[in-house]
Amino acid sequence: MVIDKYAPIGVFDSGVGGLTVVREIMRNLPNERIVYFGDTARVPYGSKSKNTVLRYSRQIVRFLQTKQVKAIVVACNTASALALDEIETEFDIPIIGVVKPGAHVATKTTVKKRIGVIATESTIQSNLYPTLIRKEAPDITVFGKACPLFVPLVEEGWTKDPITYEVARRYLAGLLEKDIDTLIMGCTHYPLLRSLLREVVGEKITLVNPAYETSQALKRLLRELELENPQPYWEKQESNDEKYRFFSSDGVERFNAFANSVLPYETKSTTLVQIDEF
Amino acid sequence: MVIDKYAPIGVFDSGVGGLTVVREIMRNLPNERIVYFGDTARVPYGSKSKNTVLRYSRQIVRFLQTKQVKAIVVACNTASALALDEIETEFDIPIIGVVKPGAHVATKTTVKKRIGVIATESTIQSNLYPTLIRKEAPDITVFGKACPLFVPLVEEGWTKDPITYEVARRYLAGLLEKDIDTLIMGCTHYPLLRSLLREVVGEKITLVNPAYETSQALKRLLRELELENPQPYWEKQESNDEKYRFFSSDGVERFNAFANSVLPYETKSTTLVQIDEF
């Protein structure tokens, strides 16, 4: 394993949703360089099987290794739920996902010991959030709900729309009846629905954003491994386009457009990758 | 080219939507055997680029050729729009898509010379429906509208739901203002929304279902090439499971469940295919 503190962090997702994790890493670890890969040619993962998501994740890790990354963040709940265990042991590089940090914080947050999780079909079926939470605190009850329309609604741009509100109301009605006090937004697209979800669930439920928690977990991991980039970002000569590099397996213009609606600066330089060759 | 009249028809789609075409072939060409491939590991195609859809389509044609099919139906509007021209010339086997038959019938149907097309993002952007229609009848005006939420709404099972009605009303409002008298359901999932679309557009607009038109075009093609299966279906010894074979690149249980909601008989025997190896 090459240990180069100046090397970038590799971040990947099934598409553009993982950019909400990138945004948190940019904010909270401003010294770090980032290489992002979005698998837009095969998006979404949320309705696909473990074997398929695992195969795709392996290809992406191999691709990121060609970019000499020092650590990898699986910025996709589905891939974290279905593939993280395997790729963690198969590859000789530190890898973290978004599920564990989100589950951990929810466990610390809930007072009523009742947590809701909204996510894709595959993440819910994997049962990983409940499993991790109960491992930490067996007295907590977890209620899951798959919300397959949220991702296409976000990608349609209807993040503050009455239709989306109605869909959310219907998806969440069952969870609200369970008297939860904490709700995990278990898909990287969902934080983009935060204000609408807030309206639906009211003020008394804490919304957990695994993207933020993951950036904190990454910070701790880099510190532990002594892999933090020691060069403060304000001393750097490189531009944002050198510091942050974006790759996708399809539709780089679409990718750029979405990226620019999520990230704090304008990116124009996404590069196309034939990911099934890795 | 092997010419075997008893050989099956190959049919493919990005996922399960093409089963509406299979259903029409079963009804209208009951003598024919079918091999269906649904690319559920990479679904949907509707938001992906021409290059990617072309690469995927080539792999699928190569797979279907291993099943000794005598002709291929591209039962996916996006793949028909983005890949048909190329694969038609590259492969030595008769191939038809769903766009041309749908466009042709709409041209014959419209009296006002004003046609609407609803489809995926990529199909609309390809401009193929307007191009084909104007080639036949330059005096016809075509209005397109991408409806990216329809596929996930159908897959959620909300085909008769007030939310879907509201989404449809919003998507179609602009087209209805254009005084169209014919509307092409330019995505294989959309016929499953037929009764809801009928409510939204009223009785005066003709809904064109390219799936039905494609089965008729296939019938003419087989007759022309003298490739019709001469053995009447009532004389056959084989069961439906032998006559109709289903393959998908992921989630065979999910595939079966959807297939059984669309097809006129129960199928249990979908086989998993690693499609990127073809």
Interface residues (C-beta under 8 A of the other chain):
Chain A: T40 A41 R42 V43 S47 K48 S49 N51 T52 P148 L149 V151 P152 L153 E155 E156 I163 E166 V167 R170 S249 D250 G251 R254 D276
Chain B: T40 A41 R42 V43 S47 K48 S49 N51 T52 P148 L149 V151 P152 L153 E155 E156 I163 E166 V167 R170 S249 D250 G251 R254 D276
